[in-house]
Amino acid sequence: MTIHRGSVLSLDWYKSGEGQGLLAHLTHPSTGHRRLYGCLEYPNIPPSIECCEYKLFLVGEPGVGKTAAAAWLAGLPSWNRQTSESPGLRVTTVYWPAKVQNSILFFKLNI
């Protein structure tokens, strides 16, 4: 089976009405920022949509951007540059919808 570039993931799907409808479940209505979910929380999405769960573990030397990468993936509204190490561990659960091979999937990322 040959897979052509751009044939697996629909890059502009989130701009469609279907994509915007699902993204509305993931954003806070008053701020428009992405909602953050705890370990036991789950967005209100149709049960017919498959959810794939992944854990991202960021490791590296101090000051290389681990906290900035996690904040960017989580869609945090603002990230303040820190001059010292981040205090301890923080786990954030983020949901990313995507259309893969004409099927809608939710990626649950534990960062």
Backbone torsions as a table, in degrees:
resi	resn	phi	psi	omega
1	MET	NA	129.8	179.7
2	THR	-101.3	128.3	177.0
3	ILE	-110.0	122.3	-179.5
4	HIS	-90.1	150.3	-180.0
5	ARG	-57.2	130.9	179.0
6	GLY	84.2	2.5	-176.7
7	SER	-95.2	-11.3	-176.9
8	VAL	-94.0	-47.8	-176.1
9	LEU	-108.9	126.3	177.4
10	SER	-83.4	105.2	-172.5
11	LEU	-71.8	-31.6	-177.8
12	ASP	-99.8	10.1	-176.9
13	TRP	-60.8	-35.9	-177.3
14	TYR	-63.2	-18.3	178.4
15	LYS	-81.9	-15.5	-179.1
16	SER	-73.6	168.4	177.7
17	GLY	-61.3	-39.7	178.2
18	GLU	-63.2	-44.8	179.6
19	GLY	-66.0	-42.9	179.5
20	GLN	-64.7	-35.0	177.6
21	GLY	-63.7	-42.0	178.4
22	LEU	-71.9	-37.2	178.0
23	LEU	-65.5	-27.3	178.4
24	ALA	-64.2	-29.8	177.3
25	HIS	-69.9	-20.4	-172.9
26	LEU	-103.1	-2.5	-178.8
27	THR	-115.2	152.5	178.6
28	HIS	-78.3	127.9	-173.9
29	PRO	-62.9	-32.5	-177.0
30	SER	-84.3	-34.1	-177.1
31	THR	-100.2	-27.6	-176.3
32	GLY	81.6	0.2	178.9
33	HIS	-85.4	157.6	179.5
34	ARG	-64.5	136.9	177.1
35	ARG	-77.8	143.9	174.5
36	LEU	-104.0	137.4	-176.5
37	TYR	-114.5	145.4	174.7
38	GLY	-81.3	-178.4	-177.1
39	CYS	-61.1	-34.3	-176.2
40	LEU	-100.8	-0.8	-179.3
41	GLU	-91.5	153.7	-177.5
42	TYR	-148.0	137.0	-180.0
43	PRO	-68.4	155.7	-180.0
44	ASN	-81.6	87.7	-179.9
45	ILE	-122.5	157.5	179.1
46	PRO	-59.3	140.2	-178.5
47	PRO	-68.0	-12.8	179.9
48	SER	-76.0	-12.5	-179.0
49	ILE	-88.3	125.8	-179.5
50	GLU	-73.6	142.6	178.4
51	CYS	-117.5	124.0	178.2
52	CYS	-106.7	125.4	-175.5
53	GLU	-104.6	134.4	177.9
54	TYR	-134.9	149.1	173.7
55	LYS	-113.2	128.8	176.9
56	LEU	-107.8	124.2	-179.9
57	PHE	-115.7	112.9	-176.0
58	LEU	-97.1	122.5	-178.6
59	VAL	-128.2	140.7	177.0
60	GLY	173.8	174.7	178.4
61	GLU	-66.7	157.4	176.6
62	PRO	-60.9	137.5	174.3
63	GLY	85.6	9.9	-177.8
64	VAL	-91.7	-8.8	175.4
65	GLY	109.9	21.6	178.9
66	LYS	-63.2	-46.9	-179.8
67	THR	-65.6	-39.6	178.8
68	ALA	-65.3	-40.2	178.6
69	ALA	-65.2	-43.1	178.9
70	ALA	-65.2	-41.0	178.8
71	ALA	-65.3	-39.1	178.7
72	TRP	-65.5	-45.2	178.9
73	LEU	-64.7	-35.0	-179.5
74	ALA	-77.7	-11.2	-179.9
75	GLY	70.0	32.1	179.1
76	LEU	-65.1	142.3	-173.7
77	PRO	-63.2	-35.9	178.8
78	SER	-149.1	142.2	177.2
79	TRP	-120.8	122.2	179.6
80	ASN	-91.6	128.7	178.2
81	ARG	-63.4	126.4	-179.9
82	GLN	-97.9	146.4	179.0
83	THR	-96.4	-5.9	179.7
84	SER	-135.2	-177.1	-178.9
85	GLU	-67.0	152.6	176.1
86	SER	-69.9	141.7	-177.9
87	PRO	-79.1	100.9	173.0
88	GLY	74.6	-165.6	-178.5
89	LEU	-96.0	145.3	173.8
90	ARG	-138.9	128.5	178.1
91	VAL	-108.2	127.9	179.8
92	THR	-122.2	135.4	176.9
93	THR	-106.0	125.0	-177.3
94	VAL	-125.5	141.2	176.0
95	TYR	-112.0	129.9	178.7
96	TRP	-123.1	116.8	175.2
97	PRO	-83.2	148.8	177.5
98	ALA	-153.4	153.8	174.4
99	LYS	-107.8	111.4	-176.3
100	VAL	-117.7	120.1	-178.7
101	GLN	47.4	51.5	177.1
102	ASN	64.1	16.6	174.2
103	SER	-120.9	138.5	178.4
104	ILE	-86.3	130.1	178.2
105	LEU	-127.3	148.9	169.7
106	PHE	-109.6	126.5	174.8
107	PHE	-96.8	120.7	176.9
108	LYS	-98.8	114.7	-178.1
109	LEU	-108.3	119.1	172.8
110	ASN	-96.2	106.2	-174.7
111	ILE	-105.2	NA	NA
